[in-house]
Amino acid sequence: MAKLTVRVPVRWSDLDPYGHVNNVAMLTLLEEARVAAFWNGRGNGVDAEPTDPHTAVIGAGTSGETLTFVASHRIEYLAQLGHLAEPARIQLWISAIGGASFDIDYEVFDGETVCARARTTLVLIDPETKRPRKFTAEEKTALTGALAPPLTFRR
């Protein structure tokens, strides 16, 4: 399976005075793609079907079995992403799996042009102890299906 593709609409409110997606709004687009690809919708009383039952293994809500905290973001802006008639195409994949954390890499496209590359490191947190917790074998196996080589950043 490796890389997944999620289409995320660019909203008018995502644009800055220069007519392209604001640098902070880009993180929101990445978040929406990440949630669609890897969260299963369970938690907070939500019982949504996952986008892909093979990769959607992380509970989305605060009352789920696991919380996920963002440990870091890294992003490179390569070209402007403006308001599009079609949703932006975001490719994302798991680039590293640790004991209690994992990296998601992204490429954001306007047509065939890569507008941004990014990486988010997430840590699994036990909701009771608020401490990192290890992956279960099931979670690790599911995420391994979306494993691909990490991005190479310019700097």
Stockholm file with secondary structure:
# STOCKHOLM 1.0

chainA/1-155         MAKLTVRVPVRWSDLDPYGHVNNVAMLTLLEEARVAAFWNGRGNGVDAEPTDPHTAVIGAGTSGETLTFVASHRIEYLAQLGHLAEPARIQLWISAIGGASFDIDYEVFDGETVCARARTTLVLIDPETKRPRKFTAEEKTALTGALAPPLTFRR
#=GR chainA/1-155 SS CCSEEEEECCCGGGBCTTSBBCHHHHHHHHHHHHHHHHBCCEETTEECCCSSTTTCCBCCSTTSSCEEEEEEEEEEECSCCBCCSSCEEEEEEEEEECSSEEEEEEEEEETTEEEEEEEEEEEEECTTTCSBCCCCHHHHHHHHTTBCCCCCCCC
#=GC SS_cons         CCSEEEEECCCGGGBCTTSBBCHHHHHHHHHHHHHHHHBCCEETTEECCCSSTTTCCBCCSTTSSCEEEEEEEEEEECSCCBCCSSCEEEEEEEEEECSSEEEEEEEEEETTEEEEEEEEEEEEECTTTCSBCCCCHHHHHHHHTTBCCCCCCCC
//
